[in-house]
Amino acid sequence: MVGVNKVETEEDYIHVRFRDPDQFDEIRTPDWAEDPAHSVSEGSEVRMGREDDSDDWKVESVLIKKSVGEDKAEEQARDIVDKIES
């Protein structure tokens, strides 16, 4: 499993980054990722990235509602990535 790269609290979300966004050619927030994300943390979002030379999409970051707190957000983001990438 990929480790957490950075955790930042922003306006409404805690942004838990797993991979550097600069490594991706394209980043999206796919609708299909909403179900596994919301099953762990209601209102969360998953940003997926695709590298230039690949058809594979990987989790770039997970956004968790700010009210959860940074420690819990990191734990929930890891659970979401496990559901999506396993």
Buried (B, 14 or more C-beta within 10 A) or exposed (E): EEEBEEBEEEEEBBBBBBBEEEEBEEEBBEEEBBEBBBEBBEBBBBBBBBBEEEEEBBBBBBBBBBEBEBEEBBBBBBBBBEBBEE
